Amino acid sequence: MKKIRRILCIALCLALCFSNAAFAHSGRTDGSGGHRDNNNVSGLGYYHYHCGGNPPHLHSNGVCPYSGGGSAEPSVPSTEPAQEPTTEPAPKPTSNINIKRKTTKMAVGTTFQFKASGARGYTVKWLSSNSKLAKVYKSGKVVARRAGQVTITAKAYGSNDKCNIKIVDPRMTLTKLNLKVGESKQIRVKGSNSKKKWNTSNRKVAEVTNKGVVTGKSAGSSRITVRVDGKLLKCSVTVTK
């Protein structure tokens, strides 16, 4: 019986030795009762406690799980690299967007392509103060719909510029004209006082002055046109002997 007890005692001592060896690591116990496990043998990081020979452990919330008390776990600097901020800084607003024209005149039915500089890569947003009078597209193209006053605005990040448009509706007083050779009549344009450019499709049949006076020259057909505010107006002329 004594022999059996001696064998059991030796076996228990060996088990304790192997248990302590499993938790061996470099470093000394500091003033807080903890160890620096430099090689992370325990798998708990490079700092833990033993507290009276217990297996290595951490003090969650500063409390020892084996005694229900203990000193607060010292602050250990993190070994993880600092995370870079994911939010990109707000771009600096542009402040010099510029529409090349500040005022312009358009005729109903005509289009105009606006352009803006100084957007610095930002998308330009085009707006019309009255889409019933003038419609503006994303490209800056404007279509005049009705006579009146309208403002076109170009916006980019932190900046805007404007252009005032006067929309007119010019019309010819005659769209068909019958003349005899040598006879003259005047065609007038109402709805616009802008400069007008007159022309004829056949000078041998009918001539036109810069005032819109048409004179029959020989029998035949011709077409009188006038361009005003970007719009082309037409009048068919028939000349007889």
Secondary structure as UniProt FT lines:
FT   HELIX           2..22
FT   TURN            31..32
FT   STRAND          34..35
FT   TURN            38..39
FT   STRAND          48..49
FT   TURN            51..53
FT   HELIX           60..62
FT   TURN            65..67
FT   STRAND          98..99
FT   STRAND          103..107
FT   TURN            108..109
FT   STRAND          111..113
FT   STRAND          116..117
FT   TURN            120..121
FT   STRAND          125..128
FT   TURN            131..133
FT   STRAND          134..136
FT   TURN            138..139
FT   STRAND          141..144
FT   STRAND          148..156
FT   TURN            157..158
FT   STRAND          159..168
FT   STRAND          171..172
FT   STRAND          176..180
FT   TURN            181..182
FT   STRAND          184..186
FT   STRAND          189..190
FT   STRAND          197..200
FT   TURN            203..205
FT   STRAND          206..208
FT   TURN            210..211
FT   STRAND          213..216
FT   STRAND          220..228
FT   TURN            229..230
FT   STRAND          231..240
//
